Amino acid sequence: MSRTRSRSDSIREDEELRLPRAPGLFRRFWARHPLFADILLTLLCLLLSLAPAGRFAEESVPESTYIAINIATLAMIVVACSTLLWRRRAPLGPFVAAVILGTVGLFTGLSSGIILLLVACYGLAVYRSSRAAWTCYGIGAAWFLLLSGLLMLTGVIVMQNGLDTALSYIVLGLIGTLIGVNVGGRKRYLSAVIDRSRQLLVERDQQAQLAAASERARIAREMHDIVSHSLTVIVALSEGAAATPDREQARKAATHTADTARAALTEMRSMLGVLRDDDASPLPLAPMNPARPRDTVEAAQRAGYPATLTVAGHAEVTPAVAHAIGRIVQEGVTNAMRHAPTASTIGVRLDYAPDSVTIDIVNDGVSGGIGTEGFGLRGLAERAAHVQGSVESAPSGAGRWVLHAVLPTKATGPAVPSESMEDDR
């Protein structure tokens, strides 16, 4: 649904564009009062056009005919000049009126339409287009030349008078067209520049909104991964410590709980520190040290889950891919701990190839379906898509659940050896 632009929106955009003030007091006044300017121009053109009309006098013409001709000429001039009131919306009207008035002038010997033609050609170039102005001027010039030549050949008018009248219309029309083309071209160029600036302003706001939305989504993914995994491990360790009668085992579980909480707090503080950094240097989009799959599996083992890690192959991956691998393993193991508490195995396998790395997380003991609309699975899909990879999570029958992801290893950033992230287990 389109939104109608209001005048306040335009004023606010102009203020944000910081456009310089238009030069000249009178120019700003005419720009703010276009109707008043058109009325003054119409009156001035009418005054200048009526002056040559009063010179028509022929002794051989009867007085009644003389009066009728003057009244008709006066009416034509008034009607023709009044078309200037619509020169901004219909610039072709004054030009047609000027041509008609000039045609009558060739028969009567009056040049009342010269000023009107000058203003009309100017208006065509400014308010329509340069092409329209040159086209109309060419048609008008050809019309006056052909008509004056025909009248001179037939003896209707004297050659000198015909040439003077025709050349006057042609020259003044050319002057008006040249001035109008110059002014109109500059006006259209400035309008295009201002419109482009407004578009850039809107695009800047849209880019800022998109960047803010993307940053919120990234923060939500990081917060979910940190909180979800750490709290799942803490809950499992706390329940184990409360259930065991062995004080030594309970003490170890409590120690592991504190270590897990401390690590989560450190990672949370690191991420919040990045968000609150006031330095002008570019900030990283991910933690400097990606979560290692080996640490994730060890945390699950300390919580009492039968988690294993297998690594095959060798490859170098970029920091973005390494971070995605760590988070995918972390989310997969966390989902297995939460939704398959009776699992007999949680197997994590990483297969490194020269061009890709494959992640498989398989567990059993799933008692019910796992929803696909949670933040965790959505975050996994976003992480995989961020590095041009893919991820699938679905049941495999008999209470088994498989998370399968394929990520490319090639990227433009510096590479991180896979040995620094995990060990064979």
C-alpha positions as CSV (number, residue, x, y, z in Angstrom):
1,M,0.0,0.0,0.0
2,S,1.5,3.3,-1.1
3,R,2.0,6.1,1.4
4,T,1.1,9.6,0.4
5,R,3.9,12.1,1.0
6,S,2.8,15.1,3.0
7,R,4.2,18.6,2.9
8,S,5.7,18.1,6.4
9,D,7.7,15.1,5.1
10,S,9.1,17.2,2.3
11,I,10.1,20.0,4.6
12,R,11.7,17.5,7.0
13,E,13.7,15.9,4.2
14,D,14.8,19.3,2.9
15,E,16.0,20.2,6.4
16,E,17.9,16.9,6.7
17,L,19.5,17.5,3.2
18,R,20.9,20.8,4.5
19,L,20.3,22.5,1.2
20,P,21.9,26.0,0.9
21,R,19.6,28.9,0.9
22,A,18.5,30.1,-2.6
23,P,20.4,33.3,-3.6
24,G,18.7,36.6,-4.1
25,L,15.8,38.1,-2.2
26,F,13.6,38.6,-5.3
27,R,14.3,35.2,-6.6
28,R,13.2,33.6,-3.3
29,F,10.1,35.8,-3.3
30,W,9.0,34.8,-6.8
31,A,9.7,31.1,-6.0
32,R,7.4,31.4,-2.9
33,H,4.6,33.3,-4.8
34,P,4.4,31.8,-8.4
35,L,0.8,33.0,-9.0
36,F,1.7,36.5,-8.2
37,A,4.7,36.4,-10.5
38,D,2.5,35.0,-13.3
39,I,0.0,37.8,-12.8
40,L,2.7,40.5,-13.0
41,L,4.2,38.9,-16.1
42,T,0.8,38.8,-17.7
43,L,0.1,42.5,-17.0
44,L,3.6,43.5,-18.3
45,C,3.2,41.4,-21.5
46,L,-0.3,42.9,-22.0
47,L,1.0,46.5,-21.5
48,L,3.9,45.9,-24.0
49,S,1.5,44.2,-26.5
50,L,-1.1,47.0,-26.4
51,A,1.4,49.7,-27.3
52,P,1.9,48.7,-30.9
53,A,-1.8,47.9,-31.3
54,G,-2.7,51.5,-30.9
55,R,-0.7,52.5,-34.0
56,F,-3.2,50.9,-36.4
57,A,-4.8,53.7,-38.5
58,E,-5.8,53.8,-42.1
59,E,-7.4,56.9,-43.6
60,S,-9.2,54.8,-46.2
61,V,-10.9,52.6,-43.6
62,P,-14.3,53.8,-42.3
63,E,-14.5,54.9,-38.7
64,S,-16.8,52.0,-37.8
65,T,-14.5,49.4,-39.3
66,Y,-11.5,51.1,-37.6
67,I,-13.3,50.9,-34.2
68,A,-14.3,47.2,-34.8
69,I,-10.7,46.3,-35.9
70,N,-9.2,47.9,-32.8
71,I,-11.8,46.3,-30.5
72,A,-11.1,42.9,-32.0
73,T,-7.4,43.4,-31.8
74,L,-7.6,44.5,-28.2
75,A,-9.7,41.5,-27.3
76,M,-7.3,39.1,-29.0
77,I,-4.3,40.6,-27.2
78,V,-6.1,40.3,-23.9
79,V,-7.1,36.7,-24.4
80,A,-3.7,35.7,-25.8
81,C,-1.8,37.3,-22.9
82,S,-4.2,35.8,-20.3
83,T,-2.9,32.3,-21.3
84,L,0.3,33.2,-19.5
85,L,-1.5,32.5,-16.2
86,W,-1.4,28.8,-17.1
87,R,2.1,28.8,-18.6
88,R,3.5,26.5,-15.8
89,R,0.8,23.8,-16.3
90,A,0.1,24.2,-20.0
91,P,3.1,26.0,-21.6
92,L,1.9,25.1,-25.1
93,G,-1.1,27.4,-24.8
94,P,0.8,30.7,-24.8
95,F,2.8,29.6,-27.7
96,V,-0.2,28.8,-29.8
97,A,-1.8,32.1,-28.8
98,A,1.4,33.9,-29.8
99,V,1.5,32.2,-33.2
100,I,-2.2,33.1,-33.9
101,L,-1.6,36.7,-32.8
102,G,1.5,36.9,-35.0
103,T,-0.4,35.5,-37.9
104,V,-3.0,38.3,-37.5
105,G,-0.2,40.8,-37.2
106,L,1.2,39.8,-40.6
107,F,-2.2,40.9,-42.2
108,T,-2.6,44.0,-40.1
109,G,1.0,45.1,-39.9
110,L,1.0,45.1,-36.1
111,S,3.6,43.3,-34.0
112,S,1.6,42.8,-30.9
113,G,2.5,39.1,-30.4
114,I,6.3,39.5,-30.4
115,I,6.6,39.9,-26.6
116,L,4.1,37.0,-26.0
117,L,6.1,34.8,-28.3
118,L,9.3,35.6,-26.4
119,V,7.8,34.6,-23.1
120,A,6.0,31.6,-24.6
121,C,9.2,30.1,-26.0
122,Y,10.9,30.6,-22.7
123,G,8.1,28.9,-20.9
124,L,8.1,25.9,-23.2
125,A,11.8,25.3,-22.5
126,V,11.5,25.8,-18.8
127,Y,8.2,24.0,-17.9
128,R,8.0,21.4,-20.7
129,S,11.4,20.4,-22.2
130,S,14.2,21.7,-24.4
131,R,13.1,19.3,-27.2
132,A,9.6,20.6,-27.1
133,A,10.8,24.2,-27.1
134,W,13.1,23.7,-30.2
135,T,10.3,21.7,-32.0
136,C,7.7,24.4,-31.5
137,Y,10.2,27.2,-32.3
138,G,11.1,25.4,-35.6
139,I,7.4,25.0,-36.5
140,G,6.7,28.6,-35.7
141,A,9.7,30.0,-37.6
142,A,8.8,27.9,-40.7
143,W,5.2,29.1,-40.5
144,F,6.1,32.7,-40.3
145,L,8.6,32.5,-43.1
146,L,6.2,30.6,-45.4
147,L,3.2,32.8,-44.6
148,S,5.1,36.1,-45.0
149,G,6.7,34.8,-48.3
150,L,3.3,33.8,-49.6
151,L,1.7,37.2,-48.7
152,M,4.6,39.1,-50.2
153,L,4.4,37.2,-53.5
154,T,0.6,37.7,-53.7
155,G,1.1,41.4,-52.9
156,V,-1.1,41.4,-49.8
157,I,1.7,43.1,-47.8
158,V,4.8,45.1,-48.7
159,M,8.0,43.2,-48.8
160,Q,9.8,45.3,-46.2
161,N,6.9,45.1,-43.7
162,G,6.6,41.4,-44.2
163,L,10.3,40.8,-43.7
164,D,10.5,43.0,-40.7
165,T,7.5,41.3,-39.0
166,A,8.6,37.7,-39.8
167,L,12.3,38.3,-38.8
168,S,11.1,40.0,-35.5
169,Y,9.1,36.9,-34.5
170,I,11.9,34.5,-35.5
171,V,14.7,36.4,-33.7
172,L,12.8,37.1,-30.5
173,G,11.5,33.5,-30.5
174,L,15.1,32.3,-30.8
175,I,16.2,34.5,-28.0
176,G,13.4,33.2,-25.7
177,T,14.1,29.6,-26.6
178,L,17.9,30.0,-25.9
179,I,17.3,31.6,-22.6
180,G,14.6,29.1,-21.6
181,V,16.8,26.1,-22.6
182,N,19.6,27.4,-20.4
183,V,17.4,28.1,-17.4
184,G,15.3,25.0,-17.8
185,G,18.3,22.7,-18.2
186,R,19.8,24.1,-15.0
187,K,16.5,23.8,-13.2
188,R,16.0,20.2,-14.2
189,Y,19.6,19.4,-13.3
190,L,19.2,20.8,-9.8
191,S,15.9,19.1,-9.4
192,A,17.5,15.7,-10.4
193,V,20.3,16.3,-7.9
194,I,17.9,17.1,-5.1
195,D,15.8,14.1,-5.9
196,R,18.8,11.9,-5.9
197,S,19.9,13.3,-2.6
198,R,16.5,12.5,-1.1
199,Q,16.7,9.0,-2.5
200,L,20.2,8.6,-0.9
201,L,18.8,9.9,2.4
202,V,16.0,7.4,2.3
203,E,18.4,4.6,1.4
204,R,20.7,5.7,4.2
205,D,17.8,5.3,6.7
206,Q,16.9,2.0,5.2
207,Q,20.4,0.7,5.4
208,A,20.6,1.8,9.0
209,Q,17.4,0.0,9.9
210,L,18.6,-3.2,8.1
211,A,22.0,-3.0,9.9
212,A,20.2,-2.5,13.2
213,A,17.9,-5.5,12.5
214,S,20.9,-7.7,11.5
215,E,22.8,-6.7,14.6
216,R,19.8,-7.5,16.8
217,A,19.5,-10.9,15.2
218,R,23.2,-11.6,15.6
219,I,23.1,-10.6,19.3
220,A,20.0,-12.8,19.8
221,R,21.9,-15.8,18.3
222,E,24.9,-15.2,20.5
223,M,22.8,-14.8,23.6
224,H,20.8,-17.8,22.9
225,D,23.8,-20.0,22.2
226,I,25.6,-18.9,25.4
227,V,22.6,-19.0,27.7
228,S,20.9,-22.1,26.4
229,H,24.0,-24.3,26.3
230,S,25.4,-23.1,29.6
231,L,22.1,-23.3,31.5
232,T,21.4,-26.8,30.1
233,V,24.8,-28.0,31.4
234,I,24.3,-26.2,34.7
235,V,20.9,-27.8,35.2
236,A,22.2,-31.3,34.4
237,L,25.2,-30.9,36.8
238,S,23.0,-29.5,39.6
239,E,20.5,-32.3,39.3
240,G,23.3,-34.9,39.3
241,A,24.9,-33.3,42.4
242,A,21.5,-33.3,44.2
243,A,20.8,-36.9,43.2
244,T,24.1,-38.6,44.1
245,P,24.8,-39.6,47.7
246,D,28.5,-39.5,47.1
247,R,29.8,-36.3,48.5
248,E,32.9,-36.4,46.3
249,Q,30.9,-36.7,43.2
250,A,28.6,-34.0,44.3
251,R,31.6,-31.7,45.0
252,K,32.9,-32.4,41.5
253,A,29.5,-31.7,40.0
254,A,29.3,-28.4,41.9
255,T,32.8,-27.5,40.8
256,H,31.9,-28.2,37.2
257,T,28.7,-26.2,37.6
258,A,30.7,-23.2,38.8
259,D,33.3,-23.5,36.0
260,T,30.5,-23.7,33.4
261,A,28.7,-20.6,34.9
262,R,32.0,-18.8,35.1
263,A,32.9,-19.5,31.5
264,A,29.4,-18.4,30.3
265,L,29.7,-15.2,32.4
266,T,33.2,-14.5,30.8
267,E,31.8,-15.1,27.3
268,M,28.8,-12.9,28.1
269,R,31.0,-10.2,29.5
270,S,33.3,-10.4,26.4
271,M,30.3,-10.0,24.0
272,L,28.8,-7.1,26.0
273,G,32.2,-5.4,26.1
274,V,32.3,-5.5,22.3
275,L,28.8,-3.9,22.2
276,R,29.8,-1.2,24.7
277,D,33.2,-0.4,23.1
278,D,33.4,3.3,22.2
279,D,36.6,3.1,20.1
280,A,36.4,4.3,16.5
281,S,38.1,1.1,15.2
282,P,35.9,-1.5,13.5
283,L,34.4,-4.0,15.9
284,P,34.4,-7.8,15.3
285,L,31.1,-9.4,14.3
286,A,31.9,-12.5,16.4
287,P,33.9,-13.4,19.5
288,M,37.6,-13.6,18.8
289,N,37.8,-17.3,20.0
290,P,35.1,-19.5,18.6
291,A,33.6,-22.2,20.8
292,R,35.5,-25.4,20.4
293,P,33.6,-28.6,19.7
294,R,35.9,-30.5,22.1
295,D,35.0,-28.1,25.0
296,T,31.3,-28.6,24.2
297,V,31.5,-32.4,24.2
298,E,33.6,-32.3,27.4
299,A,31.0,-30.2,29.1
300,A,28.3,-32.6,28.1
301,Q,30.4,-35.5,29.5
302,R,30.9,-33.8,32.8
303,A,27.1,-33.4,33.0
304,G,26.8,-37.2,32.7
305,Y,25.8,-37.5,29.0
306,P,27.4,-40.1,26.7
307,A,28.8,-37.6,24.2
308,T,31.6,-38.5,21.9
309,L,33.6,-36.5,19.3
310,T,35.1,-37.9,16.1
311,V,37.2,-35.8,13.7
312,A,38.2,-37.0,10.3
313,G,40.5,-35.3,7.8
314,H,42.4,-32.0,7.9
315,A,41.6,-28.6,6.5
316,E,42.0,-24.9,7.3
317,V,38.9,-22.8,7.8
318,T,38.3,-19.1,8.2
319,P,37.3,-17.6,11.6
320,A,33.7,-17.2,10.4
321,V,33.4,-20.9,9.5
322,A,35.2,-21.9,12.7
323,H,32.7,-19.9,14.7
324,A,29.8,-21.4,12.8
325,I,31.2,-24.9,13.4
326,G,31.5,-24.3,17.1
327,R,28.0,-22.9,17.5
328,I,26.4,-25.6,15.4
329,V,28.0,-28.3,17.5
330,Q,27.1,-26.4,20.7
331,E,23.4,-26.1,19.7
332,G,23.2,-29.7,18.5
333,V,24.6,-31.1,21.7
334,T,22.5,-28.8,23.8
335,N,19.3,-29.9,22.0
336,A,20.2,-33.5,22.5
337,M,20.8,-32.9,26.3
338,R,17.4,-31.1,26.6
339,H,15.2,-33.3,24.4
340,A,16.9,-36.7,24.8
341,P,17.7,-37.0,28.5
342,T,17.7,-40.8,28.2
343,A,20.0,-40.9,25.2
344,S,22.5,-43.8,25.1
345,T,24.8,-41.9,22.7
346,I,25.3,-38.3,21.5
347,G,27.8,-38.7,18.6
348,V,29.5,-35.6,17.1
349,R,31.4,-36.2,13.9
350,L,33.4,-33.6,11.9
351,D,34.6,-34.6,8.4
352,Y,37.1,-32.1,6.9
353,A,37.6,-32.1,3.1
354,P,39.6,-29.6,1.1
355,D,36.5,-27.6,0.1
356,S,34.0,-28.3,2.8
357,V,33.4,-29.6,6.3
358,T,30.5,-31.9,7.2
359,I,29.0,-31.9,10.7
360,D,26.8,-34.8,11.9
361,I,25.3,-34.9,15.4
362,V,23.3,-38.1,16.1
363,N,21.5,-39.0,19.3
364,D,18.8,-41.4,20.4
365,G,16.3,-41.4,23.2
366,V,14.0,-38.7,21.6
367,S,10.6,-39.2,23.1
368,G,8.7,-36.7,21.1
369,G,8.9,-34.4,18.1
370,I,11.1,-31.3,18.4
371,G,9.6,-28.1,17.1
372,T,11.3,-26.4,14.2
373,E,10.3,-22.8,15.1
374,G,12.6,-22.3,18.0
375,F,15.4,-19.7,18.1
376,G,18.1,-22.4,18.2
377,L,17.3,-24.1,14.9
378,R,16.5,-20.7,13.3
379,G,19.9,-19.4,14.5
380,L,21.6,-22.5,13.0
381,A,20.1,-21.9,9.6
382,E,21.2,-18.2,9.8
383,R,24.7,-19.2,10.8
384,A,25.0,-21.7,8.0
385,A,23.6,-19.3,5.4
386,H,26.0,-16.6,6.6
387,V,29.0,-18.8,5.4
388,Q,27.1,-20.1,2.3
389,G,26.4,-23.4,4.0
390,S,23.4,-25.5,4.7
391,V,22.0,-27.3,7.8
392,E,19.2,-29.9,8.3
393,S,17.7,-31.2,11.5
394,A,15.2,-34.0,11.4
395,P,14.2,-37.4,13.1
396,S,15.8,-40.5,11.7
397,G,13.4,-43.1,13.1
398,A,13.5,-45.3,16.3
399,G,13.9,-42.2,18.5
400,R,17.0,-41.0,16.7
401,W,17.6,-37.4,15.7
402,V,20.2,-36.3,13.2
403,L,21.6,-32.8,12.7
404,H,23.5,-32.6,9.4
405,A,25.4,-29.4,8.2
406,V,27.8,-28.8,5.3
407,L,29.9,-25.6,5.4
408,P,32.5,-24.4,2.9
409,T,36.1,-24.0,4.1
410,K,37.2,-21.5,1.5
411,A,36.9,-17.8,2.4
412,T,38.7,-14.5,1.9
413,G,39.7,-14.1,5.6
414,P,42.7,-15.6,7.3
415,A,42.5,-19.4,7.9
416,V,42.4,-21.2,11.3
417,P,43.9,-24.7,11.5
418,S,41.3,-27.3,12.4
419,E,43.7,-28.9,14.9
420,S,43.4,-25.7,17.1
421,M,39.7,-26.2,17.4
422,E,39.3,-29.9,18.3
423,D,41.1,-33.2,18.9
424,D,40.2,-36.7,17.9
425,R,38.2,-38.4,20.5
